[in-house]
């Protein structure tokens, strides 16, 4: 078995998580499944599942919680780790397909499949490295004013119908090569929520390929919480500020270089 999996919980019920654990257990390549619980109260029902249940006693953040499991994967010398959201569904056979592709392409450090909404529409989760406008200011403007920029940011010119290199892959399904994480590090625990996926993908992209593959797909029952909840919106903005303080606001030469190269790839 060559894959460990981690799922971060926050006030989830057994009925929400059990189907995903059961689905993962259908894959022969899955070794350990870690349920990392950031909820305020322990839920002993999760101990009935074929998974390791770890209760943190408080909300330590998304990336920090996944790091608990990833460190276990490193200690076990398991070659791959899947970071997955609780609201993902898929055919278990895709895991073997992803592993085979990554074993045949050892320069790939991270892979994301094609992601659909339950109604069959594509989720545009392949993105360029963001500017402050893309992650903070855009949400406060009318959609018609930002549509063209959004389409470019979400790499829609690719058609989402071919394998492409992407510098910012969504955290909802991150198939990670452990040797790559050993080189670039784990999730940056300074980020409580939201930019940890762009930060990690960016660091992996600096030394390995980070790819989108439409040859495998998942369904994401996605709700944009920060668009509907004022508290989450504030958390979102605070963590985005931390991200740009780390990488640069206006003057980010690496961002400009990578985005230029990726945009050129879409034209070629």
N, C-alpha and C positions, 0 to 999 in steps of 0.2 A: 504494500500500500504506500502511495507516494504523495498523499495530500491530506493536510489538516484543514479544518474549517473553523472560522469564528463568527459568531453572531452576537451583536450587542443588544441587550434588552433594556427597555425602560418602560415599566408599567405594562408590559405585555402579558397576555393571558396564555395559558397552556394551549388553548384551542387555536391561537394565532401561530404558535411556534411548532407545535407537534407535526403538522403536515410537512414543513420544510425539513425537519430532522428526519422524518420517515423517508422523505424523498432522497435526501443525501445518503441515507443508509442503503439505498438501492444500488449505489455505485460501489463496485469492488475496490476502487482505488482510494476511497475515503478511509482514513485511519481514525483520528480523533476529531470530535466535534466539540467545540468549546462554547458554552453559553455564558457570556460575561454580563452580569446583571448590574446595571447602574441605578436600579430602582431604589426608592427609600425604604421599602420593606422586602424582606426575603420571601420568595415564593417556593415552598417546598415541593409543589407539584412538578416543577421542572426536573426534580431528581428522579422522576419516574421515566424520563426519556433516556435513550441510549446516547448520552452526551455527558460531558463534564460540566457541572453547574458551579459557577464561581460568583458569589455574591460580594460586591464591593462595599456595601453599606452606605454608599453615597454615589452621586453622579460625578465620576472622575473625568468624563469627557469621552467622546467617540474614539479618537485615536489612541488615547491612553488605555482604554479598555481592550481594544484589539491588540495592542502591544503585549498585554499579559499572555494572550494565546500565542502570538507570533514568537515570543521568546521560548515558549514550550516547544514549538515546532523546530526552532533552531537547535535546542538542546537534544531533541530526538533525532536530529539529522534527517528530517523529512525534507525532500527537495522543493515542494510547492506548498503554498498556503493560499486559501481562498477567504477573502474578506467579503461577506455577503450580508445584505439587508434582510430583515425578517419578512419583508413583503415581496420577495422574489419567488417565482415558480419557473420550473424548467424541466426538460427531460434529462434524467440522470446520465444518459449516454453522452451528453455534450462534454462532460468532465474528462472523459477518456480522449475525446477528439482534441480538446484543448491541450491536454498533456502531450499527446502524440505530436501535435504541431509545434509546441514549444521545445520538445526534445529534438525535433528535426531542424529547429531554428534557435540555436543556443544563444544567439545575440539578443533574443527577446527577454526582457525582464518583467514585463507585465502585459496582460491581455484582457480586453473587455469584449464581450459578445455584442451582437445586435440586440437592442433593448426595445421592447414593445409595451404600449399600454394594453390593458385588458381588452380594449375594443379593436386592437389590431393596428393602431397608429404607431408610427415610429417615435421613439423618444430621442431627441437630438442631443446626445450626451458626449459627442466628440467635440472638443473645444480647443481653440487656440489658448495660449497663455493670456490671462485676463489683464486688462488695465483697470484702474479704479472705476472708470465709467461702466465697464462690463459687469462688475460684481456689486457695485454700490449704487451709483447714480442712475443707472438705466431703469431700475425698478420704480423710480419716482416720476418717470416721464411717460406720456401716452405711447402705446405700442407702435402706432403708425409712424412716430418720429424716429424710432430706433430699429425698425424692421430690417432694413438693409444691413445695418451694422450687426444685428443679432444673427442674421443668416450667415454672414462672414465668420463671426465668432464661433458659431456652431458648425462650421465647416460643411454647410449644406451643399456646396458645389461638388463635393465628393460623390453625392448621390447615395451615400451610405450603402453601396452595393459592391464594394471591393475592400480588400485589406489595405489599410492605410496606417501610417505612423501618426500618432496623436500625442501632443505634449500634455494634455489635460483630459484624463479619463475619469468617469464618474466613480464614486466610492460605493455605489450600490452593488457592484460585482467586480472585484479586483482579484484576478488570478495572478499570483505573485511568485516569482522565482526567488527562493530563499537566498541563493548565492548573491543575487543582486542586492537584496536587502542588507546582507552582511557588508556589502561594499558602500552603500549609500546611507544606511541607517533606517530606522523604523519610522513610524508616524511621529511627527514633531508634537510633543505633548503640551507645547505652549498654546496650541489651538484647541479650544474646548469643543468646537463643532463648526462644520462647514468647509473651511479651506484646507483641511488636512489631506483631502484627496488630490487637489491640484498641487499642493506642496510636495507630496510623496511622488506623484507621477512625474512632476518636473525634475526631481532629483534623480529618479530612475532614468528618465529620458536623457539626462546628461551623459550617461555612461552605457545605456542599453537601449534597445528599441522598445517602445511602448505602443502597442498596436490595437487597432479595432478590427475584429474579424466578423463579417456578416455570415460566415459559414456556420456559425452556431448562434443561437438566440435564446433569450429569456423574456419573461413577462414581469414587469415591475408595476406593482399597484401603488403608484407614486402619488404622494400628496405634498405639495410645497408648503410646509408648515410655516416658514418665516413670512410667506405672503399673506397668511391668514391670522397670525398670532403676533401681537405687538411685542410680547416678551421675547419670542424667538427672533423677531426682526432686530431687536436691540442686540441680542447675542450674535446674530449674523454680522451686523455692522462692526461690532467690537472686534470680532475675530478676523474680519476682512482688513481692518486697520492694522492688526498684528501682522497679517500676511504681507501687506504692502510695506510695513516698516521693516520687515525682514528682507524682501526682495527689491524694493524700490517702487516709488510711486510713479513719477514721470520718467525719470532716467533709469531705465532698466535695459541695458544694452543686450543682455542675454535674451530677454523676452523678445526684443525687436528682431534679433538674429534668428531665433528659433521660429518665430511666427512667419518671417520672410521665407525661410526654407520650407516650412510646411505648406504655405500658400503656393509656392512655386511647384511643389510636388502635386498639388491638385490640378494645376494647369497642364503639366507635362503628360 
